[in-house]
Amino acid sequence: MTLRTVATTPFNDQKLGTSGLRKRVPVFQQAHYLENFVQSIFDSISAPAGSTLVLGGDGRYYNREAIQIILKMAAANGYARVLVGQGGILSTPAASCVIRKYQTYGGIILSASHNPGGVDGDFGIKYNGSNGGPATETVTEAIFALTKQISQYHILDAADVNLDTIGTTQLGAMQVEVINAVNDYADLMATLFDFNQLRALLSGGFRIQFDAMHAVTGPYAQEIFVNRLGAPVNSVMNAVPLPDFGQGHPDPNLTYAHELVEIVYGENAPDFGAASDGDGDRNMILGKGFFVTPSDSLAVLAANATLVPGYKNGLAGIARSMPTSAAADRVAADLGIPCFETPTGWKFFGNLMDAGKVTLCGEESFGTGSDHIREKDGLWAVLFWLNVVAARNESVEAIVRAHWAKYGRNVYSRHDYEAIPTEAANQVIQKIYAQFPELAGKSYGRYTVATADDFSYTDPVDGSFSSKQGIRILFTDGSRIIFRLSGTGTEGATIRIYLESYEPDVAQHHLDAQDALSELIAIALELSDLKGLTGREQPTVIT
Ligand code: G16
């Protein structure tokens, strides 16, 4: 085995997005591309010699090849040990769990999350620190800076490591330990939820349907729901992880999880439906013929947290991303606990959790989690919901309607316009900016603009400042329209429009969100001239 130092030159497109670096597979397959980025991670974090790294991915195409390269680079960069998920697979929450449980220096997670995979699909890579959470903006900026000046990387010339058998292999001076993270993760869940109550529920006729979307959560869901909680085997569908996710789009929403949606809205529907995404950190919750918006989900879980063993002593606080609805704020106010509003991106929650300021966090993008780890956690959210259902002995729909009756309903929707040419997307944003000076006080039908601004955030723990985090049009009655460009897409730009209004009147709670928000939708399109500037008549996805 020889240690090689390879001369290289920078790529100019390795800027990290909302969650790590995401590009098409052929981009990552270019000579030196992955290596440059990995060396930049290693150089920026400068782990002390003898450190342990966690490594795994969501099993998408190029996962295995990338893991072999990273292992050889870790060996050449002085790591003493790497813990790898069996088959190279680790869900994102399981990676966070393992980093914390074995107190490693950090971890590298290979995933492009909910983006499609396959030979021409997406691939991604991100670094998580020793708290188990995504690297902060300060760290991601430092990694990006190094990618622009890299001139060499270190790698060990060695044979590939067997990733499929549990056990330890020597790679140069480094040990590679293949672990069964499914058990680590399932054991953690058993400490948070009432598994006896859940077993009684799931083996007692309450029917669930979980869609793993041929992505990473299949083995985890089978272990937890079927093996440990006694649900029938067919409760978990699309359970085998595939490198191209069965040619699906592993994004758990009403558009892409349509197979599950048809079951849950069909005849003889199960009592509960749920899905998770490519890397297992997102969740969608459905009752019988009923969709729970992620924003409402966070609020409902917060309001019912003391029914769940792991949270029986209450919550320190709640955090949500800015575009997420203010439903959770109402619960926080009622509980007398703080509620934090952060930019989009799970990395902004880590400091708040580490400082003990918040227990639950959530985002409108189907992410919910708590301080049990430092990532959002799809199966955790499903178990939390099931525990609340079991404890209250009520349906999902009944629980949400009771919640709205108590707190009022934050009617919410997000419209995505995907793969817009970057120039047209920038024109849309500029068009809105240009109107800022004249917006305050302007009326559109029954809505009057209170303020218009660009969201910025000062981290209350380390004082770091993040600007340009989304355009907010705030109306006098508390309604909001937010415009943001996605930081996770790989083709052109994705414009996201987030719409929210508040409805205290129970008699109006039956309304479909699109109908209830129709005026705000029209205002958003008028303000942005989105149709004129992009030629798009309809959103690609509505959630
Ligand atoms: C990532 C981030 C989330 C963010 C989401 C959408 O999720 O971790 O915090 O809300 O992207 O970001 P954007 O609106 O910029 O596309 P994931 O599940 O893709 O890792």
Residues whose N, C-alpha, C, O or C-beta is under 5 A from the ligand:
A	BS01	G16	T18 S19 S113 H114 T344 G345 W346 E363 S365 L485 S486 G487 T488
